[in-house]
Amino acid sequence: MPEEVTYEPHNALMRVRAWGVDPIADWIASKKEVVQLSETHGVFYLLVDARELTTAPSILDIFDFGQDWPGTIKTAILVGEETSEDVAFVETVAVNRYKQMQIFYDEDEALLWLRE
């Protein structure tokens, strides 16, 4: 599975690191873990590091994923060059459904936005 989900209790922050070829099944599995961590620890901030992602799922899968993203989890996504358009589409779908999601190229900016 080219995704790693972690929780940082000292920061009240969840992180997902994605790399390589990343099928929708991995995105869904990570989302399930994130939702469980959020419910267990009462944390609602997520930083996704997708800078090493080389291939994203299909546009239809991305659309469904963004549409079904939990509205309670504020999500900042760090993007890389290879999949920036795909990840931007996830953001567009989520934001159009009134979910707090934004893409960034700088981790410090992403963390600052999460805490606003």
N, C-alpha and C positions, 0 to 999 in steps of 0.2 A: 504494500500500500504506500504510494508516494505522498502521504500526508501524515503529519504528526500533530496531535492536539495536546496542549498542556494548559495547566492552570497555575497562575502565580498568586498565591494567597496574600503576599505582602503588597502587591499592586492591585488586588481585586480585578485581575485581568486574565482573560483567556487568550490563548494564541493558537493559531493553526499555521503550520509551515507546509507548503505544497511545492513539489518539485517534479521535474520530468514530465512524462506522459501521465495525465491525471484524468481517468475516466469518471463519468458521472456517479458511478457506484461509490467511488472514494469520496466524492463531495457529499453524497447523501450520508455515508457512514460518519464522516467528520461532523456534519450538521447534527446528527443524532447525539454524538458525544458532547458537542457544544451545548445543546439543549439540556442534556443531563447535568453537565457541570453548572450551568446557569441555575437550574432548579435546586440542585444540591447545595450550592454555595451562595446563592442569592447575588450572583455577579452578572452584570449585563453589558460589559465592555469586551469586545473581541477585536484583536489585531490579527489579520491574515497576511502572511508573508508569501506572496505568489511570485516573487521576483525570479525564482528559478524554474518556474513552470514553462515547459516547452510546448505542450499541446494541451488544449482545453477540450471539454466535451462539445458536442454539437450545439448549434444555436438553439434548437428546440429544447434540448435538455437544459441549457443555461436559462432559457426563458422560464421553464417550469420551476427550476431551482430558485431563481430570483423572486418569482411570484409566491412561492411557498416559504420563503425565509421568515423566521419569527420576527414580528414587529417590535418585540421587547428587547432585542439584542442590538445595541449600537455597534456597527461594524465598520472598521477602517481596513482597507485592503491596499497593501503595497504591491505595485505592479512592476513587471519587467517589460522589456521591449517585445519579446516574442508573442505574448498573449494579451497585450494591453487592450486591444479592441474587444476581445472576448470578455475580459474582466470588466471593462467599461460597460458592456451590454448588461452584465449582471447588475451593476450599479443602477443603470437606467431603469431596468425592470423593477427593481426593489424600490427605488425612489418614487417611481410612478404609482406605486402602491402604498405610499406614505410610510416607508420604512427608512430607518436611519442607516444609510450605507454610503460610503464615499471612498473613492480611490485616491491614492497618494503615491508619490515617488520618493518621499523622504519620511523615515520612521519617526523622527522627532515631531514633524508636523502632524502625522497620523495620531500619535499619542496625545498631543495637545488637543486635537479635535475631539478625541474620545472623551476627554475630561471636561469639555465645555459644557 
